[in-house]
Amino acid sequence: MGRKPVLPVELEEELANYCMQMDKNYYGVTAADLKRMAFQLVLRNNIPHPFSLPKKKAGKKWMKLFMARHPALSFRKPESLSKARVQGFTAENVKTFFELLKPELQKINFNPNKIFNVDETGITTVQHKVRKILTMKGKREVHKLSSAERGALVTIVTCMSASGQFIPPLMVFPRKNMKAELLDGAPPVTIGGCHPSGWIQPELFTKWLIHFMSIVKPSKKDPVLLILDGHYSHTRNLDVIDIARDNGIIIICLPPHSTDRMQPLDVSFMFPLKTYYAQEIENWLTNHPGRVVTHYQIGEIFGKAYAKACKIDTAVNGFRKTGIFPINENIFVDSPHAPSSSGANNTTPLANDNTTPLANDISLPSTSTRSRPITPTPLPLSGNSSFPFIVLADVQPIPTIELPSTSTRRGQAMIVTASPHKQEIMDAEKKRKEKDERLAGKKRGL
C-alpha cells in the first residue's frame, strides 16, 4: 500500500490548487515555499507529521511524493514579466484595440497583403546566448569564446506582412557618420542610419517609413495598414503622421505594455531571428580564429540570420496568434495568460522570494480570498463551513496585482494617423515653443 500521505487527500488537493492559482496570478511557488506551506498546514490543523521542527518545513522526500501524486504540477524556470506588462495587458485595452482594428481592416477588404507590423530590436557584437558544447563529464568550469565582454548595440527595424512579405530592414549603428561598408553582406535593399546611442530616433524612423513606401507603394486609393508600438518616434512624430496621411498608410498603435502578446513580430519572429544571429556569431568566431566581431562584420552575420528567419509561416503564424489576421477578438479569452480584468482583487502583492512570510507565524484569516479548485474533479471550497481544515487561503490570501486607475494609465491603443491625435501633438508642440520663448525672454531680461 505504501506510506500514507501526511496531509489528508482533500487538504493536499487544496494545496495543489493553491499552487496553480499562485502561478496564474504570477506569484509562482518555489520548492522552498512548498515545503514551508506543508509545514504550516500540518501545524495549523494539528496533524501528526514527521517534518523538521527546527527547520519549520517538510522534507525532500515528502515533496518528491507530493509531486508524484500530482503529475500536472512541475517545477520550471519562469521568464521575468514586469508589473507594467501585467497591468497593461487588460481586457479593456485589448477590446479597445480590436474595436479600432476592425473598421480599418474593412477599408482594405481584409487583404493580408495590406497588413504590416513594424518593430525594432537590438543586436550586439556579442551573442546573447551560447549553445551547449561537448566537454568532459565532471569538469567544473566550461567556457566558450565570445567576441567581447560587452557588445555595441545596433538597432534593427524589421517589418512583415500578414501574407509573409518581409520589408528589407533598417540598421542603426552607434556612430556619427554612416559608411557603406557597414552594410556589406546585409539583406538586399537594407538601408542604414547612425546615431551615437544606436537607438531609433524620430528622423530615422521617418527615413524607414519612406523606405517602406518605396517598396509597398501605398496610395489613398490603395491604402495599407501599419501596426506598431507606442514608442515616441512612432506616435509623436509629425513627419511620420503627415507622410502616412498623404500616402494612404493607416497607422494603429498597440496597447501599452502588451507587445509581447499582441505584436506579431514579437510573438513569432524576434526569437528565431536572435537565435540564428547568436549561432552565426559563434560560426564566425570559429572560422576567424583570433579575431573579434566589429560593426563591419555585423551586416554579413545579421544577413545570414535574417535569411534563415524570414519564413512565410513565421509571419502568418504571428498575425494568427495575435488575432489580427484572421481577426479574432476572443483570441486571448482562453489563453493561459488571459488579459486581466478591472474587477481583479486588490490584495496587496506578496514578494515572491525564498523568504515568504508563510515560514513565519501569520495571523489567521481573512475570508476575503479563497482558492478556487482548478482540477476538473469537484472539491470542497475552503470557504465551505463543512470543510474541516484550515487551508492556505485562510493563512495567506492569494495575492493579485492591482490594476492602475484610469487616471494614471499612460498610453492607449489608437489610430496614430487620425486627425484628433495629430492636433493633440500640434497643440503640445505649440505649448512647448511658447514655454521656450518665455524662458528665453526671461534670460534676455536678466
N, C-alpha and C positions, 0 to 999 in steps of 0.2 A: 504493500500500500504506500510505502514511502513515508517521509516525515510529514507530519501535519503542519500546515502553514501557521505562522504565528498570528496573523491577522485573520479574522473571520472573512468568509468569501464576500459578503456584502460590503464590508469596510474596505477590503482590498480593491473591489471594483470601483468604489468611490475614489480611492486614491489614484487609480489609473485614469479615471475620468478627470480628476483634478489636474493631473499632469498634462493631459491632452488639451484642456481648456487653457491652462497657463501657456502652452505652446501657441495656441490660436491667438492669444492676446499679446504675443511677442515677449513673454516673460518665461522662457523655457526653463525647465527644472534640470539641474546638473545632477551627477551621480551623488555628490556630497549632500545636495539638498534632499534627494530622495531618501537617503539613509537617515537623515535628521527628521524628515517627515514621519517615517515609520516609527521612530522612537517617540515622537510627540503623540502619535496616535495610541500606542500601547500605554503610554504614561497617562494620558487624559482619560482613557477608557478602562484603566485598571486591569489590563490584560497581562497575564503571566508571559514573560519573554526571556530569551537568552541574550539580549542585547547588552552592550557595554555601558554601564552606568557612568564611569569616569568620562568616556568619550561622548556620551549622550547621542549615540547613533547606532543604527543597525549595522550588521557586518556585511562583508563582501558576499558571503555565501547566501545570505537572505536575498540580497539584491539580484544575484545570479538566478536564483529560483523564481523570484518575482518576475524577472524579465522573461523567463521560460514559460511562465503561466500566462503571460500577456504578450504574445508574439507580434501584436500590432504596434507595440512600442519598441523603439530602438534609440540608441544614443548616436547623434550625428553632429558634425561640426556645423554650426549655423553661420550664415552670412550676416554681416552687420547691416542694420536697417535703421536709419536715423528717425528720430521722433518726428521731424518735419515731413518725412515721406509718409509716415503713418497718418499724420494729421491732414496732409494734403490730398491723399487718395480717399476721398469721401464719396458717398453715394450722390450727394448733391452736385459735386464738381463733375463727376462722370456724367450725370444726367444732363447738366448744362452743356457739356462738350458735344454730346450726341444730338442735342436739340439744335445746336449751331451747325453741326456737320451735315445733317440730313438734307436741309434745303440747298446747301452748296453742292452736294453730290447730285441732286436733281438737275442743277444748272448744267452739269457736264454729262448728264444722262448716265450716271453711274459707270462711266468708262474708266477701267483700271489704267489705261494708258495716260490718263489725265490726272492721276492722283499720285502725288510725290511727298516724300518725307525727307527733310534735311536735318543734319545734326553734326556737331563737332565732337571729336575725340582727340586725346593726346597720346602720342607715342614718343619714346625716348631712344637714345642711342644705347641704352642698356635694356635687355629683355626683362619684362616684369615677372616672369616665372621661368623655371627650368624644368626639363623633363627628367624622369628617373634615369639613372645610369647603372651599368653593371659594375659591381665592385665586390671586394672580398667580404664574405659574411663575417660579422662581428667587428668590422672596422668602425672605430668610434667617430671619426670625422670624415665626411665625404664632401668633396668640393668639385666645382666645375668652373672653368674660366669664364668671366664676364668681361664686357668691353671696358667698363669703368665702375667705380663705386656709385657715382651719381650720373644720371644721364640728362642731356639737354632736351627740353621739351620741344616738340614740333606738333602743331595743331593740324589736324586733317578734317576738312569739311567734306562729308560724304552725303550722297543723295541717291535714293532709289524710288522706283515707282511700284504700284501695286501689280503691274504686269511683269515685273522683273527687269526693267531697264535701269541701268546704273549710270549716273552722270559722272564724267571724269572729275576727280576731286580737286580741291584747292589745298595746297600745302603752305602753312605759315611757319617760317623759320625764325628763330630767336636772334635776329641780327638787324642792322640798319639798312643794308643795301642788298638787293637781290642779284644773284648770279645765275646765269643759265645752266652752269654745271651742276647746280643743286638738284635739278630735275632730271639728270641723266638716269635712265632706267626706270623712271616713274611711269605710271599708267599712261597710255597715249592720250593726248589732249589735256593732260593735267596742267593747271596753272599754279603759279607760285606767288607768294607775298612775304613780306617781312615786317616784324615788329620786335623791339628789344625784349619784350616779355615772352614772345612765342604764342601769345593768346590771340584769339579772334578779336578784331576791332570793328566798329561800325563801317568804316571805309573799306575794310577788307571783305566784309560780308556783302556790301554793295557791289564790289568787284565780282564776287562769286555769283550774285543774282544776275548780273549782265552776262556772265559766262553760261549760266543756266538757260537764259533766254536764247542765246545763240545756238543752243543745241535743241531745245524743246520747241522753240519758235511759237510761243503762245500769242494770242491776239484777243481783242474784245469780242470778236465773233466766234473764236475758238478758245475759250478760257481753260486754264488748268488750276488745280487745287494744290497748294503747298502747305504742308503741316509741319510745324516746328515748335520748339520750346520757348519759354518766356525770357530768354536772355536779352539784355538791353540792346545788344547790337541787332536783334531781330525786331523787337516790338517797339523800341523807342527811336527808331531810325527813320527820319522823314524821307531821306533819299530812297530808301528801300520801299517805303509806302507809296511814294509818288511813281516810281518806276513800275511797281506792281500794278497800281491802279491804271496806269496808261497803257499797259500791255496785257491786260486780261489775266493777271495772276491773282487768284484769291488766296490770301494767307490766313490760316487759322492757327491760333496758339493753343497748345495743350494746357490742361490744368496744372497749377504749380505742384512740384514735388511728386509727380506721377509718371514721369517719363520712363522709369524702369519697367512699367507695366503697360503703358499706353502708347509708347513711341515704337513703331515698327523696327527702326534701326537698332534701338537698344535691346529689343526683345529677341531679334534673330540674327543680326549682322555683326554687331560690335565684338561679341565674344569670339566667334571663329576668326574674325579679322586679326584680333590681338594675339590669339593662339598661334595662327600661322606666322604672324610677324615675329613672335618670340622664337619660333622654330627656325625661321630664316636667318635671324641674327646668330643663333648657335651654329648653323651651317656655314655662315660667312666666316665666323671666327675659326672654325675648324679648317676651312680651305685657305685661310690667310693667316698662318701662324705668326705670332709676334706683332701683329697689327691690331688696332682698335677701330671701332666704328665711329665715324665722324659724320657731320652733316652731309658730306659729299657722297657717302655710301647709303644714306637713308633712302634716297629716291629709288635705287635699284632694289634694296631689300624690301621696302614697302611695296614696290611694284609687283614683286613675285607673290607676296602675301595677299595683296588685293586681288590679283588674278585668280587665286585659289578660293577666295571668299565670295566673289561675285557670282552667285548661282541664282538662277531664276527661282528655284524652290525656296531659297532663303528669303528672298524678297516677298514672294507670295505668302509664305507662312507667317512672316512678320505682320503683314496687314491683316491676315485672317485671325491670328491670335489676339490682336488688339481690338478686333471687332470693327475696324474701319472699312475694310472691304474683304468679302461682302459685309455690308453693315449689319452689326449685331449689337443692339443696345443692351442686351442682357448677358453679354459675354463674361462679365465678372461676377454675376449673381451666384453661381455655383462654384466659383473659384475658391481654392484653399486660402487665397489672400483677397477675399471679397472686400469691397470698399467699406469703410467704417460708416456708421450712421450717426447723425447728430444726436440721436437718443441714447448714445452709449453711456454706460455707467461712469460716473465721475469720481470713482475711487482713486485716491492718490496712488500713483505708480510706486511700485516697490523696486528698489535697486536689485538688479539681477547679478549677484556675485556669490562667492563661496561663503560669505558671512551673512546669509539670510537670517532674519530675526526668528525664523522657526526653530533655530537651535536654542533659543533662549525661552524664558518663561514669558508667555504672551497672555494678555488679558482676554477673557472669554467674551464672547460673542456678540456679536452683532448679527442681526438677522437680515441685513440689507442685501447681502450677496450670497448666493448658493450655487454650488457647482451643478451643472446640468449634465446628465448622462449622455455620452456621445455614442456608446455602443448600441446596436440595434435592440438588444435584449432589455425590456423594461426593468428598471431598477428603482428601489425606493429613494426618493429625494431626501437630501439632508434636512430640508425644511419640514418634512413629514413628522408629525408628533409621535407617530408609532415607530419611527426609526430609532432603534435603541442605542445608537452610538453617537459620540461627538466626532464630527468629521473635520477635515482640514478647512473647509469653507467657514466653519464656526470659529476656528482658531485664527485663521488669516484669510479674509475675503480675497477672491481673485482680483488682482489689480487690472485696471484698464487705463488707456491713455486718454486723457481729457482732450476733447476737440477744442480748438481756439474759437472764440466768439466771432461772429460775423464782422464785428467792428475792427478786429485785429488781424483778420486774414488779409494777406497780401497776394496780389496776382489772381488771375482768373482766366478761364478759357474764354477766348474772344476772337472775333474776326478782326485781324490787325488792319486790313485794308478798308474797313468800314469808316465812313465819314466821321462819326462821333469820336472814334479813337484818334483819328488824325487831328481833329480840332482840339482834343484834350492835350495832345503833345504840343501843338502850336501855342496854346494858351500857357502851358507850363514854360515853354521856351521864351515867350514874351515876358512873363513874370521874372524869369531868371535874368534876362537882359536889363530889365528895369532896375532890378536889385543891384546888378553890377554897375549900372550908370550912377545910382545913388551913392554907392560906396566910392566910386571914382571921384564923384563930386565932393564928397567929404574930404578925401585925401588932398584934392586940389585946394580946398578951403583952408586946410591946415598949412 
